[in-house]
């Protein structure tokens, strides 16, 4: 059966029998570049479990042999207590990890809060490795099976066949396999799932990377303002930097420069753009308008407290602070050269996959590469005048009719007005022609 017919059959079971009046759901693909795809796919399976079972039951009687065999295999697996137990356990894990994934994909995340959040999730997942937690999972499974026992029949957990293992000479203890199916599942599957998840989290956020993330969080504007106002720089700050990059940076130098840097950062941030007045007003000239303007400037600075390390680096670069705070500048360069997360590139390539699938037939490879480059390097300033000049150079019709007036225009505003005038004239010509 064609894939569209299978999807239509799945939607029909949702619409007519089980979920009338509710939005239709579609089975989600598990993508490597979508962090939440596993959670979304499993959630959809349990939300539309009855429709999915009926769809597979109908497909296993299809005339297509391959479709029939695959549908029968999936149906047998979904109607097993082993699947229900494993699915419910992963559902509990995803309820913890999915919000964490969303948090870590933020553009301007607080690295210190992220490390604490990761540790909190890790401890909660580690707490699953308990007999009481497993017994609670068994009760959830029994409740799920009993709620569908009127229409569906589930395959219970079965014990594996005992295999006699030869006892080698010198061995005292004999191998005693687990005969209870529930105990076997707990030892070989349940505990194994928890151990693998905990190991993966521990490998990604180990004792070397986590202190570095905490030190990098001190370069966020919010932390800079907090340290300036309260003078509460942690005594062990930048120890993670020295542990990894001790050849280039010393924690004592970073702490000394950081205390001086936080006291002057907001001033340097304000001076990136030329102020309205560069001389201080005399008391007789001081009025409410100046106070309001100064207050607005301070509010604008305070609104940037969520700035990233890139914001602080640009302030240092544009104000020439490399020689003034060499250790700080080196630490910022390290933090930007080795990004903490790859979520932004993954997000860009995920969007590229959507574009290629929908617009492949209408877009050339060269144009697709150019659009991808613009998307990845969106922090680079583009000169609008040069772009307009390039676009004009491709217009052979315009240059053949009027080659000189446009060259006399210099500013972007004049060129924009020129284009608007030409467009209005073109609209008039088209209306007359029609």
C-alpha positions, -999 to 999 in steps of 0.1 A, spaced: 0 0 0 12 35 -8 25 56 20 -2 82 14 -29 56 18 -13 43 50 -13 79 64 -49 84 53 -59 52 70 -42 62 102 -59 97 100 -93 80 93 -91 59 124 -83 90 145 -111 110 130 -140 85 129 -135 62 159 -112 74 186 -107 111 186 -136 128 168 -134 166 169 -98 166 180 -68 177 159 -53 149 138 -18 138 147 9 125 125 37 100 134 69 119 139 102 111 123 132 105 145 158 130 133 194 133 144 194 171 141 161 175 161 169 170 198 132 166 208 123 143 179 125 111 201 102 126 227 77 139 201 76 105 183 70 85 215 44 110 228 25 106 195 26 68 197 10 68 231 -15 96 223 -28 77 193 -21 42 205 -56 28 196 -56 43 161 -21 30 155 -30 -6 165 -61 -6 143 -41 8 114 -15 -19 117 -41 -46 122 -57 -36 89 -23 -33 71 -12 -68 80 -40 -81 58 -28 -60 28 -20 -77 -5 15 -63 -5 37 -89 12 63 -65 25 37 -42 40 19 -71 56 50 -86 72 62 -52 86 28 -43 99 25 -77 116 59 -74 133 52 -39 145 18 -49 158 32 -78 178 59 -55 193 34 -28 202 11 -53 219 38 -66 242 43 -57 279 80 -52 272 72 -23 248 47 -7 273 73 -9 301 101 5 280 79 32 264 66 44 297 101 45 312 114 66 283 84 88 285 94 96 321 130 103 311 119 125 282 97 145 306 129 155 323 153 158 293 130 175 268 126 208 287 164 206 293 170 203 256 148 233 249 166 253 275 201 244 261 190 254 225 183 289 236 204 316 219 212 335 251 212 309 278 226 315 313 255 290 314 256 289 352 219 281 353 224 255 325 250 236 345 228 236 376 198 224 355 218 196 340 230 184 374 194 185 387 181 164 358 210 140 362 202 134 399 165 128 391 173 103 364 198 86 387 171 83 413 151 61 389 177 33 396 157 21 426 135 -9 433 106 13 444 108 33 412 107 1 392 77 -12 412 59 21 404 66 15 367 51 -19 369 20 -4 384 17 21 356 21 -7 331 -6 -27 347 -29 3 347 -22 9 310 -28 -28 301 -60 -30 321 -74 1 305 -73 -16 271 -79 -52 281 -115 -51 267 -103 -48 231 -66 -57 231 -45 -86 243 -9 -80 254 19 -105 253 33 -108 289 69 -109 298 84 -143 293 115 -159 308 142 -168 284 151 -205 280 177 -216 305 209 -225 289 232 -249 306 267 -234 308 296 -257 311 315 -254 343 352 -249 336 378 -267 357 387 -247 388 354 -228 389 336 -229 423 305 -209 416 280 -220 390 261 -197 366 225 -193 378 204 -175 352 174 -153 363 142 -173 360 117 -145 369 108 -125 338 101 -93 357 135 -95 376 152 -103 343 137 -72 327 147 -51 357 183 -63 356 189 -66 319 168 -37 305 155 -13 331 188 -7 350 207 -8 317 185 21 303 192 42 334 229 35 333 233 44 296 214 77 300 234 87 331 267 77 314 258 98 283 251 128 305 282 123 325 304 121 294 290 152 278 291 173 310 321 159 328 344 174 355 365 191 329 338 208 308 313 219 336 338 241 355 347 258 322 310 265 315 306 281 349 336 303 343 323 313 309 290 324 325 309 352 343 314 369 310 277 373 304 265 409 309 240 399 336 269 385 357 291 414 350 265 439 363 259 416 393 295 414 403 299 452 399 270 460 421 276 434 448 314 427 445 307 391 451 331 374 427 334 337 437 367 329 453 373 300 430 364 318 398 383 309 366 398 278 381 382 258 353 400 280 327 434 275 344 428 237 346 424 234 309 442 264 295 468 269 322 495 273 295 479 305 284 458 318 313 462 320 351 431 321 374 447 348 396 453 371 366 418 366 353 403 374 387 424 406 391 416 418 356 379 408 359 374 430 390 388 460 371 369 451 340 334 449 355 338 484 369 344 499 335 325 476 311 292 496 311 311 528 303 329 511 273 296 496 261 280 531 262 309 546 242 305 522 213 283 548 197 291 586 199 269 602 225 246 631 219 268 653 241 305 647 248 309 676 274 293 675 308 266 702 312 271 730 337 246 733 366 228 761 349 223 741 317 212 710 335 175 704 330 150 677 331 155 668 294 192 659 301 181 638 331 156 620 310 181 614 283 207 600 308 180 578 323 170 565 289 207 557 282 210 538 314 178 519 307 191 509 273 223 496 289 203 476 315 182 461 288 213 444 274 219 424 305 210 392 286 240 399 263 262 369 253 299 365 254 300 378 218 285 411 230 313 415 256 339 405 230 327 432 206 329 458 233 365 449 240 374 447 204 359 481 193 373 499 223 408 484 219 409 467 253 432 438 241 463 454 256 445 467 287 429 434 297 450 407 279 439 378 300 402 387 297 406 392 260 422 358 256 395 341 277 368 357 255 386 345 224 387 310 237 351 310 246 341 322 211 365 299 192 353 267 210 315 271 212 297 255 241 268 243 220 262 234 183 225 241 184 227 271 161 244 253 133 221 223 137 191 246 136 204 261 104 210 228 87 176 215 98 160 245 81 182 238 51 168 203 49 132 217 48 142 242 21 158 215 -1 129 192 2 103 218 -7 122 241 -31 146 217 -47 129 218 -81 127 257 -81 161 267 -67 196 262 -81 224 249 -61 244 281 -63 215 302 -49 208 276 -22 245 278 -11 243 316 -10 212 317 11 227 291 35 258 313 39 237 343 46 218 324 73 249 310 90 268 344 89 238 366 99 259 386 124 280 401 96 270 436 86 261 440 50 265 473 31 231 480 15 246 504 -10 269 478 -24 241 453 -27 219 478 -46 248 485 -70 253 448 -76 216 443 -83 216 473 -107 246 459 -126 224 429 -137 196 451 -151 205 454 -188 172 470 -196 177 499 -172 213 506 -183 204 506 -219 176 532 -214 191 555 -187 227 547 -179 239 580 -162 215 595 -136 219 566 -112 257 570 -110 253 605 -96 234 592 -66 256 585 -35 234 579 -4 212 550 2 181 572 8 186 589 -26 188 555 -44 157 543 -26 137 573 -36 150 569 -71 138 533 -72 104 542 -58 99 569 -85 109 544 -112 85 518 -99 56 543 -98 64 553 -134 64 516 -143 30 511 -127 16 540 -147 30 525 -179 15 491 -171 -19 506 -163 -20 526 -196 -9 495 -215 -38 475 -199 
